[in-house]
Amino acid sequence: MFDGRDPIYLQIANGIKNDVLSGTLKEDEQVMSTNQYAAFYQINPATAAKGFAQLVDEGVLYKKRGIGMFVSPDARARLRGQRRERFFADVVDPMLAEARMLGVDVAEIVAHLQGGGR
């Protein structure tokens, strides 16, 4: 699971975010404890805790003292909004800039997309 160039704690946080976005983890659903996560993936518990702490700081997870960590009620909507903004900034805007340089107008791009990219 952890084979990217990013630190493992970031890969943990991003994996949980993806699970929330995909609906694998639902709002108010309990997630594995950091110790369970560390044991399952055979990583240092401090590394798992750092990833979980980041998610708490970002509002993706919340703690119930003595019970565990849960997915925040608005986590999916918040993550979806963030990813949409990043999608437009990282993918759509550069594509439109390139299209303008090539003389491709937006209508042609839309027609291409609606045709399934053919």
Residue pairs with C-beta under 8 A, 6 or more apart in sequence:
1 11
1 15
1 41
2 8
2 11
2 12
2 41
2 43
4 11
6 14
8 43
8 47
8 51
9 47
9 48
9 50
9 51
9 54
10 51
10 54
11 51
12 37
12 47
12 48
12 51
12 52
13 51
13 52
13 54
13 55
13 58
13 60
16 25
16 31
16 51
16 55
16 60
16 61
17 55
17 60
17 79
19 25
20 60
20 71
20 75
20 76
20 79
21 76
21 79
21 80
21 83
23 76
25 31
25 71
26 71
27 71
27 72
27 73
27 74
27 75
27 76
28 70
28 71
28 73
29 70
29 71
30 67
30 68
30 69
30 70
31 37
31 52
31 61
31 68
31 69
31 70
31 71
32 40
33 68
33 69
34 45
34 48
34 49
34 52
35 45
35 48
37 43
37 48
37 52
38 44
38 45
38 47
38 48
41 48
52 61
52 69
55 61
55 69
56 62
56 63
56 69
59 72
59 74
59 75
59 78
60 71
60 72
60 75
60 78
60 79
61 69
61 70
61 71
61 72
61 75
62 69
62 70
62 72
63 69
63 70
64 70
72 78
95 109
96 106
96 109
99 105
99 106
99 108
99 109
112 118
